[in-house]
Amino acid sequence: MMVQETHNKTEEEIRKKITEKNIRFVQLEAIDLCGTTKYMLMSSKSFLRNLPDDFHLGVAITNLFLPDGKLVMDGGLTLELGNPNVEVTPDLDTFCVLPWLQDTAGVFCDLDLKGRKIEYLETSCRQQCKKQLVKLEEMGYHLFSSYEYEFYLLHKDTMKPVYEDTNLYSESIGREIRPFIQEVMTVLEQTGIDVEVYTVEDGPAQQEITIKPEFGIKSVDNAIRYKKAVQNIAEKYQMEAIFLSQCFAEEADCSSHFNHSLWDLTKKENAFSDITNDDKLSEVCKYWLAGLQHHSKALSALYWATNNCVERCQTKKEIHFVPVNNSWGFDNRSVCYRIKNYSVRRTYIEDRLPGAGCNPYLVMTGCLIAGMDGIKRKLPLKSEPFVGMMLGVQDLPSGIDKVPESLPEAMKCLEEDSIFCEELGEVFMNAFKPLKKAEFERWQEIENEEERFQMYRGIYGKHL
């Protein structure tokens, strides 16, 4: 695998694409801090007329919302400034036709408040991510990554699984929904997202489609496009595709394992691999892994978009493979950081802490901050690689710490992590804290567990 040179799309290429594909509408998209997609729809003529200037749009895209649309009034940069218009700059590299929408293309946007002495909008999770990727390049590396999403398929009218049987990898079960799966895989390929494999998962109507890793921000953009493709196509089949971290209290969780490695910009090779070592891991990989271990508690706050993500990591099931601490090991599904070192090219870390309801931009941002800190300070690994099943281990080996047990605890850990506070910035933290406080209070409003999960599936699940 060589580090690929990126091709920047030009305005002329965009105009040509719009004409060739008869695109009538362009969807300007941004992802909020909870991971939900906010958008504004323009006619293609209006979109082209505004290029290459910035797009001055309303404030709703940057205010703080819970996934159900509830506005959080006690935080957010634009509220503090009196709700000024936000300058939106389409990232033309992300422009693509959206086959699941008629005559429509989409483009991700960067946000700014120019003239306010703010270089970038810190509450824009995509720009937080891009800032850390620039810092990684300054260290001489590219990030090569992919998100491994699982999701449930539910009947649109009843919000119950489209089938009740559970039989991992079963061809007979997958047979029922094959037309939907094949359409999703075809559409993803049409949007430039390379599909790797589809499998029937462990829960009733639980699915997984994996996609090829990419360098840099494209990996996260692909993750968002992937989810929207699955959700929109599911509606054609009278289904809801639900990307919740814990869709049902007693059924299998849905993960979003973050598989990643570093590639040396100069040598153009995998910086995580060193075949001269017995374990085939480089010192860079171990420093990076140590950074993840050291900052795991703060990472949980960024990885857990809602309280539903917390519930995934506190599951009461007898057998599960959800991380509950910062352990690591070689090809071990029961630890938090699963190391795969099959070959020089295929040496990478599978971060198993994020669930399907995560904000993928904040997952990458947090991983970058923690990993780079590990390299900069040459942090030592906190523990030895764990062997065996972590589930049920009462006396944790030295250096292994439990992840937080609640959203407030996770936020406290983030606030006490000076590295993360400095990198994310005061503006971000001042917005993020009240958002998480409001999310926890929203969860507390509903005391009955089944009612909570009904709310998650019926409201949160449609937006995340």
ABEGO torsion letter per residue (X at the ends): XBBBBBBBBBAAAAAAAAAAAGBABBBBBBBBAAGBBBBBBBBAAAAAAAOABBBBBBAAAABBBBAAGBBBAABEAAAAAGGBBBBBBBBAAABBBBAABBGBBBBBBBBBBBGAGBABBAABAAAAAAAAAAAAAAAGBBBBBBBBBBBBBBBAAAGBBABABBBBGBAAAAAAAAAAAAAAAAAAAAAGBBBABBBBBABBGBBBBBBBBBBEAAAAAAAAAAAAAAAAAAAAAGBBBBBBABABAABBBBBBBBBBBBBBAAAGBBAABBAABAAGBBAAAAAAAAAAAAAAAAAAAAABABAAAAAAAABABABBABBABABBBBGBAABABBBBBABAABBBBBBAABBAABBAAAAAAAAAAAAAAAAAAGBBBABBBBBEBABGBABBBBGBBBBBABAAAAAAAAAABAAAAAAAEAAAAAAAAAAAAAAAAAAAABABAAAAAAAAAAAAAAAX
